[in-house]
Amino acid sequence: MDRALQQRRSHNLLLIERILSLRDDLSPFTLLLDSLQQSAKPLLADIIKRANKQKIRVIYVSFETLKSPAGVDAFIKGRRKAPDVLRQEIGAALSTTAPKALLILDTLHPAAVDPAHQLPTSLFPLISTVKCSVSILATYHVDVPVPHDLLSQSSAYSPSPLTLLSYVATTILTVHSFYQVLAKKRARDRSLAEPVFGLDEEIEGVLMALPSEDAEERRGLVIEMEHRRKSGRPLSEWYHLELDVGSQKAVQAFRPSKNASSSRMILLDDHPLYRPQLKGLESLADNQGTGLEGPTFSLDLSDKERRDREGVILPYFDAQTGEGGVGGRILYDMGAEDDFDEEEDEI
């Protein structure tokens, strides 16, 4: 069991590192799904930081970002531009001598709901004509509703934009709030109904779902990965991405520091806050040598109980001495209250 867990840990951690670091062209099109409860910008900042370390050219197409994030080589504003003009600007930015390039779309919602854009499928023919290797990283906000006009114009058999994007993506990364994941896990451990957050609460007013900045759960985010191999077989895993505490405000503002230390990626099952009972069991096993967690009674014997146990003569000891065991007879000493039955004695 430990060997299988170690193999799964090593394989899946290596896989997510290769995807985020854009190695071996493992995922040509990566789709990031975020919500009001957890933004994908901290993960984007981490990917840009990894790309800068490998000298990968970063091209950022903005539909909602006002200023260029740190570490971006080319910043293209895509709002209120014709699709042909936008594609020409992206093609010009990709025409470089760099061997690798990362194309980031900060949100696909404005382009996905506009049939004229047809993003990101319209970018695939453009990328095929570029000499350098290009990876697409796009964000889709799942809480932003699709306009009713688009739904009424589309056919009843046409897939939704999210369904189409999920179909063409090679890797889907869904970010979750670590605080909310822990709250749901604690409820499941107690066989209680899982709490709901954000729009699922169906409460009017301001949404307050994240904890304070000083909370332990705010130091990272949870990533749900679904990677599709070339054979089509999917591989799913949950991770915890721990960010720098000192640069947490900078990450939230999407202005990552170039001198900040790299983040740490672990499996969600290995996080001590997600499964604290495993740590308690290991410490108890080291101290007492048992697998019980906090028993309310003592399993040890006192000196008197140990002497009394050693003084008890069990019935099978008589069969090993004297006449015991001869012919398969049963030795029985009658008590004062026992009734003698002649029929049983003859058997």
N, C-alpha and C positions, 0 to 999 in steps of 0.2 A: 504493500500500500504506500509506504514512504517512497519507494523507488518510482512508482507511477506518478505520485504527486511531484516529486522532484523533476521528473522528465517533462511533465506538463508545465511546470513553472519555468523551466529553462527554455522550452520551445516557444511558449506563448510570449514570454518577455522578449526573446530575441525577435519574434515576429513583429511586435508592436514597435520595437526600436528600429527595425528596418523600414517599417511603413512611415513612421514620423520623421526619420532621417532621410527618406527618399532614396534608399539604396536599392540597386539592382532593378529599378523600374518595377517594383513589386505591385504598386497600385497606381495605374495611370490616372484614375479618376476617384478621388476620395471625397465623400459627402459627409459634412458635419451637420448634425441635427442638434439644435439648442432650443431653449424655451425662455420664458420670463423668469423661471426659477433658477436657471443656470445658463450663463452666456458662454459661448465658445471662444471668446476673445482671449482668455488665458491660454487655451490650447493653441490658438493661432500664434500667439506671441512665442510660445515654446517652439513651434515648428519653424517660425522665421529665424529664431536664434540658432536652431540646428542647421538650417540652410546656410546661414552666414558663415558658420564654422567650416562648412564644406565648400565654400566659394560657389554656391549655386545662385544664379541670378533670380531675384524675386520680383515678380510683376504683380502689382496689386490693382485690381479693377474695383472701383468704389461706386456703390449705389447709395450707401448711407453714411460712410465715413467721411468726415469733413477734412481732416488733416492726415497727411501720410504717416503711417506708423514707422517706428524706428526699424532700421534694417531693410527697408524696401528700396530697391534699385530704380523701379519705374512705377509711378503712381498715375493711374488713368481714371478719370471721372466718367462714369457710364450713365449717369442719370440725364434724362432728356436729350439723349443722342440717338440718331438714327442707327439701326443695326449695322448697316454697311459701313458707316463711319467708325463705329466702335470696333468692328472687326478689323478695319484697316489699321487703327491705332494699335490694337493688340498684335497684329502681324508685324508692324514696324518695331514694336518693343521686343518681339521674339527674334527678330533678325539680328543676331549677335553672334560673336565668336565663342561665347561660353558653351561648354559641352552640355550643360544641364540648365534647365530653367523651371521655376515654380510659378504657376499662374494661379493667383488667389482671387476668388470672387467673394466679397464680404457678405453678400446675400443674393440668393437666386429668386427671391419672391417677386421683385418688380419685373424681371425678365421672364420668369416662368409663367406669369399670368398674362403676358403680352405675346400673342401668337406671332408677332412680327420678329421677335428676337430668336425664339426657339433655342434658347440656351439650356444646357451647355452642348446639346447635340450639334448645333451649328458650328461649334468651335473645333470639332473633331476633324473635318476636312481641312481647316486652316492649319491645325497642328501637324497634320500629315505632310504638309509641304515644307515645314521648317526643318532645317538640318539638325538642330540640337534636340536633345531629349527633353520633352515637356511633360510635367505632371500637373494635373488640375486639382485644386483644392477649393471646394465651394461650400458655403454655409446656407442652410435653409432653416428659417424660423418656423417651428411647427405650430406655435400659438397664433401666428398671423393667419387669419381666415382668407380663403380664396374668394374673390369678389363674386357676388351672385350673378352678375351679368355674364361672367365667363362660364359659370356652371350651366346657365340657361342656354347659351349658344353652343356648347359642346354636346356631342352625341351622348346618349345614355350608356353606350358601350365604351366611351373614351375614358382612359384612366386619369386619375387626378395627377396634378404636377408632382406631388410627393411620391406617388406610386411609380411614375415614369422615371423619376430621378433615382429612386431606390433600385429600379430594375437595371439601369445602365451603369450604376456605380460598382466599382470593384471592391471598395471598402466603405463601410458605413460606420461612423464614429458618433455615438449619441452621448452627450455630456449630461450628467446628473449632479444635483447638489449633494455633497457628502452628508450634510446635516439631515436632509430628507431621507436618504438611503438608510442612515443609521436609525432614524425614527421608525421607518417601516420594518426594519429588521428586528428592533426591540418589540414591536407590536406582534410580529409573527412568532417570536420566541415565547411570548405569553399567550399565544392563541387568541389574540385580539384582532379586531378589524384594523386594517392598515389606515393610517391617517392620510388625508388628502391635502393638497397644497395648491395655491394659485387659482387658476380658473376652475379647477375641479371642485373647489370649495363652494362655488356658486354663491359667493357673498359679494355684495356691492361695496365699492369703496377701494381704498388703497390696498394693494397686495403686499403683505408682510410675511415672507416665507423664509428668508435667509436669517441666520443668527448674527450676532454682533461680530465685529472684526476681531475681537479678542478671543472668540470661541475657538476651541481646538478643532472643531469640525470645519472651520472656514479656511484651514491651511491648505486645502487641496480640493480636487474635484474627482468625480467618478466618471470613467469612460467605459461605455459599453461598445465593444467592437464586434463587427460582423464582417469577416474577410472572406471573399469568394476566390477560391483557387482557380487555376486554369481548367481544371476538370469540372468546375461548377459546384463542387462540394463546399458548403460554407463552414467556417470555423468561428465560433463565438467565445468571447471571454470578457470578464469585467476586470478593470484596472483602477488603481488609485494613483493619481498624479499629484505629488506633493510639490508645492511651489515654495519659493523663498519667502520666509516670514517678513524679512526686512523690506523686500520689494513688492509686498502684496498690493499696496496701493498703486504702485506703478503698473503692475500687471493688470489690475482692474481698469486702469485708465488706458490700457493698451499702448503703453509706452515702455517697453521692456528695456532694461539697462544692459548695455553690452558687456559690462564687467560683472554682472550678476552670475552667481554659480548656477550650474545646470540643475534642473529639477530631477526628482527621483520617481521612477515608475515601479510599482509593485503590483502584485495581484491583490484584488480586493479581499480575497479570503485570507491573505497573510497580514492584513492590517490589524493591529491589536485592538482597536476600537470596534471593529466589525465583528470579531470573534474573540471577545475577552475571556470566554470560558476555557479556551484552549491553553492560555497562559496559566490560569489557575490550576488546571489539571496537571500541567507539567511540574509546577512548583510543589503541588501536593504529592505527586509521585516521587519527587526527589527527596522530600522530607520524610514521608511516612511509608513509601513503597507500596501504596495502594492507589486504585483508580477512582476512589470516592472523593467527592468534592464537599468538604465541610460536613461530616456526619455529626449528628446530634448526640451520639452515644459512643462509649469507649469499647473497642474491640479487644483490648488487652486484658489479661487475667491477673488477678492479685496473687500474692504468694500462697495464701490460704486456699484459694480456688485451684491453684496449680497442684498443691499437695493433695487435696481431696480428689482431684481428677486422677492423679497417679495411683491412689489407693483403691480405686474402684476395680473389682475383678469382674471382667466380662464373662458371659456364659461360655463362650467358645474356648476359654482357657482350660476348662475341665476336660474337654474332649482331647486335649493333648497329653494328659497325664492319667495314670491309673487305668480304670476300666472304660474311660471315655472313648467313644468312637468304635468300640468293638461290635461288629454286626449291625452297625447303623442304629444302635439304640439311642434313645433320647433320655438324658438325665434330667429328672425333674424333682425338686424338693417341695413337698406339699407344705402349705402353710396352715395356720390354725383355723382359718376360715374356709379352706378348700373342702369340697365335697368329693368323697372317693366314689368313683364309678367303676364297678367291676368289669363292665363291658369294654370300657376304654382301656382297662389294664390288660385285657386279653388280646387286644389288637397288636 
